[in-house]
Amino acid sequence: MREPILLSDHFTIGKLLRFTVPSMVMMVFISICSVIDGFFVSNFAGTTSFAALNLVFPFVMFLSVTGFVFGAAWATALSQLSGATIPLVYFICPNSSRLRLGRFEFNGAALRQTCFNGTSEFFSNISSSVVAMLYNYQLMKYIGEDGVAAYGVVMYVAFIFTAVNIGYGMGSGPIVSFHYGAGHRDELRNVFTKSMMLIGIMGLTEFLFAQLL
C-alpha cells in the first residue's frame, strides 16, 4: 500500500501526478458529459439540430459568466460564514489536534487582491464565448450548418484536452497554496519547474493526438 501524500512533502514528478490525476480524470468525465450530449443530438436529431446547439451554446456561456460575477458575492458571503463557523466549533470542542486558534490581523489588501483575481477567469470565459460566436457567424455565412456542426465537433474534442490542463491546475492548486503560505520558496520553485515540464509534455501529447486523430 502506498503511503499517503502530504501537502508538506517534497513533490517529485511521480507524486505530482498521483496528486493531480484524480482532478484531471474528474474534469475529463465532466467534459465527456457534454460530448455525449452532442453525440446523441447529432445522431438522433440530425446535423441541423447539432448546429443549432452549437450556435446557442456560446450565448448561454456568455450569460452564465455574467451571472457568475453577481453570484460570486453570495458565494463569498456563504463561504466566509461557513469558513468561520465550522473551524470555530471545531476549535472550541476538545480535540487532539496540534492546531490552535491564534491572533490575527485583518489584511484588506489581500482581500481585494483575492476578489480581483477572479476577473481573469471572467474575461477568459467572455473572450472564448465571443470568439465562438464570431467563428459560428463566419462558418454559417460561408459554409452553412455543416461548417458550424464540424466546428462543434472540434470544440467537443478540445473540451477534453482542455479539461486535462484545467484538472492539473485544480489538483496542484492546494500544493502551491500550502507552500506559499508556509514560505517554502524552494519547494514552490520545484513544483513550478516540474509543473512546466508536465504541462509541456501534456500539451505536446495533446497536439500530436489532435493531428493524428
N, C-alpha and C positions, 0 to 999 in steps of 0.2 A: 504494500500500500504506500503510495507516495505521500510524503509529508506535506502538510498544508502550506500554502504560500501566504506569507505575512507582508503587509504593506511596508514594513520596516526592512524587509530583505534587500540584499543586493540582487538586482534583476539581470539575469543572463537572457539571451535571446529565447532560450527554451522556456524560462519562467514567464517572460513577457507573453509568449504565445499561449501558454497554459492559462494565463490570467485573462487574456483578451479574447480567446477563441469563443467562449460562450456568448459574449456580447456580439461578436461577428455573426455567429450562427443564428442568434435571435433576430438580428436585423435582416439577414438573408431570408429567413422564413416570413418575416413581415412583408418583405418585398415580393416574395413568391405569391402572397395572397392577392396582390394587385395583378400579377401576371396571370394567375388562374382566372381572375375576373375577366381580363381581356381575352383569354383563350376561349372561354365559353361564349362571350358576346360575339366574337368574330366567327366562331364555328357554327353557332346556332342562330344568331340574328343576322349575320352577314357583314360584308365589308362596310356598307353604308352606316350601320349601327356602330361598328367599331370606330369608324372615322368620326362619327358624331361624339362618341365617348371621349375621344382624344381632343376634339375641339373644345369640349366643355371643361375638361379637367384643369387646364391652366387657369381658367376663370375661378373655378372652385378653390384652387390653391391660393390664388390672389386674395380672395375673400377670407379664407381661413387664416392666412398670415396676418391680415389686418385685424381679425378677431383675436389672434394670439396676443397682439400688442396690448389691447384693452383688457383681455382676460388675465394677463400677467400680473396686474395689480392685485386681483383677488387671489391668484395663486401665491403671490409673495406674502400677502397677509396671512393666508392659511398656513403656509409653510413656516412663517415666523412664529405663529401661535403654537402650532404643534411642535416645532423645534425647540420652543422654550418650555412648554408644559411637560412633555414626556421626559426630557432629561431631569427637570426639577423633581418630578415624582420619583424618578429612579434614584437620584442622589439623596433625597430625604429619607427614603426607606433604607434600612440597614442592608449592606451588601459587602462582598469581599473584594470589590474592585479596588485597584490602586489609584483610580481616578478620583479626584475630589474637586468640589467647586472652589473657585478662587476669585479674586477681584478682577474686574475687567474695566476696560476703558472704551468708551464709545468712539468709533472711528468713522466719522461721516464721509471722509474721502474714499475709504474702502467701500462703503455702501454705495456711493454714487458711481464708483468705477464698476461695481458689480452690476448695477442696473443698466449702465451704459453699455456694458459688454454684450448684452442681448441684441443690440441694434445690428450687429454684424450678421447674425442669423436672419434677422428680419429682412435686411436689404439683399442678402444672398437668395432667399426664397422669392422675394419680389422680382429680382432680376431674372431668375430662372423661369418664372411664370411669364414675364413679359417676352423673353426670348422665345419660349414655346409658342406663345400667341403669334409672334411675327413669323416664325417658321411655318406654322399651320396656315397662316394667311397666304404666304407666298406659294406653299405647296398646293393649296386649294385653287389658287389663281392660275398656276402654270400646269399642274398635273391633274388636279381633281382629288376626289375622295380616296383613290388608290394611293396617292402620294402621302396624304395625311395618315392613312392606315399603316403604310410602310414606316413612316416616321414614328408612329405609335409603337410598333414592334421593336424598333431600335431603342426607344426610350425605356421600354419594359426591361430589355436586356441591360441597359445602362443602370436601371434601378438596382439590379442585383449586384453589379460591380461596385456601384457607389455604396451600397449597404455594407460591403466588406470594410471599406475605409471608415465609414461612419461608426461601425461597430468597434473597430480598433480604437478610434478616438474616445468612444464612450468607455471602453474597457480600461484604457490606460489613464483616463482622467483621474480616478482615485489615487493612482500611484503618484502622479505628478503633484496632486494636491497635498498628499501626505508629506512628501519630501520637501516640497516648497514651504509648507508650514513649519516643518522641523528644521529648516535651514540647511538641509543636506545638499549643498551645491554640487558636490562631486557626483552624487547619485543622480541628480537631475541631468547633469551633462551625460552621464552614462545612459540613462533612459532615452534622452533626446537623440543621442548618436545611434543607438540600436533601433529606435523607432524610425529614424530616417532610412536606415538600411532596410528594415522590414517593409516600410511603405514603398520604397523604391522597387523592391523585389515584387511586391504585390501589384504595383502599377504596371511594371513591365510584363508580368504574367497576364494581367487583365488585357493589356494592349495586344499581346500575342493571341490570346483566345479570341478577342474581338476580330482580329484579322483572319484567323484560321476558320472561325465558325461563320 
